């Protein structure tokens, strides 16, 4: 096991949060992880450092899961894969592809850890694609006393234990659904006007397996429409809702003035799922780096009204926006998921790294989206107060009660959980 002192902890990926834990430990086995947790008064797990807040920090000990064994093992009969909690999605995808298997969806970044993405409700896009968390079949959790317990799909506490913000234990291993490998093609189109989005939203987001709309919020058109389709799907030129759009003549990056080396292959050439579903290549530095991110989810029936409200609220903050993305997510039953029991549309922001200004803009967006019961992404920057979180997440109080049962001494607690979870939860 390796140990880092406080001065060596560094920052999150965005550089806007410096970790304040007493120490950072990197256990090399699940048994070492259990010993660390059992001996700590306060402990949190650290994945790929891609959260944009103090979500993963603690005033106790941080454990870096990257030292745990990868333990990637496919059960072809059960159509599942077991994987160590510190493994990144990109590495898991490569191992699965070599064995002829795949995941149903990936996030835009393959660099994020499996356990961290699951814990925060991270997702990709697609009308029929659920969040990455919804693919979880089981979790092996190290509890506050260091014991290892397994929570499986169908168990009473399962739906509250997947998107769990690290509050119920450290995820040592996970089991995920897999499917046979498949080919996708990716095409970027331009010329999509906002009036067409409002008129034909269902047709546009249904034009592919995964669809993303990118905007800089400073013109009358969606800057880029990224459509990922199965290799044998009909040509996009025939898709309802895309009339008037044209294929980009060359590879595009969604950020202005940024080299295209980091983005996945475009132009409609079929390729393996892991090389098309993410927006970014695993072997390149993801996105821009000098940025903050936010995201909010609204129910699909409210999408058009929410788009108008969102665009209006951001008009004074266009100079703060590097790019924004609209995505769709299918409903699931996970208590703290952004898509809990409602098909959803996500409004994702990539901001300049000016945190005070970003938080001001977040408050404006949240006020505009409040009539649509917008849920913020747990791992990104938001200002939504606890009372509003309770309103938009109908199972948040149930989750707080589950946490009191599992971790009554708040060994896995931190300042973030103190801010977002309701007090006085009944066990």
Secondary structure, 3 states (H helix, E strand, C coil): CEEEEHHHCCECCCCCCECCCCEEEECCCHHHHHHHHHCCCCEEEECCCCCCCCCCCCCCEEEEHHHCCCCCEEECCCCEEEEECCCEHHHHHHHHHHCCEECCCCCCCCCCEHHHHHHHCCCCCCCCCCCHHHHEEEEEEECCCCCEEEEECCCCCHHHHCCCCCCCCEEEEEEEECEECCEEEEEEEECEEHHHHHHHHHHHHCCCCEEEEEECCCCCEECEEEEEEECCCCCHHHCCCCCCCEECCCCCCCCCCCCHHHECCCCCCCEEHHHCCCCECCCCCCCCCCCEEEEEEEEHHHHHHHHHHHHHHHHHHHHHEEEEEEEEECCECCCCCCCECCCEEEEEEEECCCHHHHHHHHHHHHHHHHHHCCEECCCCCCCCCHHHHHHHCCCHHHHHHHHHHHCCCCCCCCHHHHHHCCCCCCC
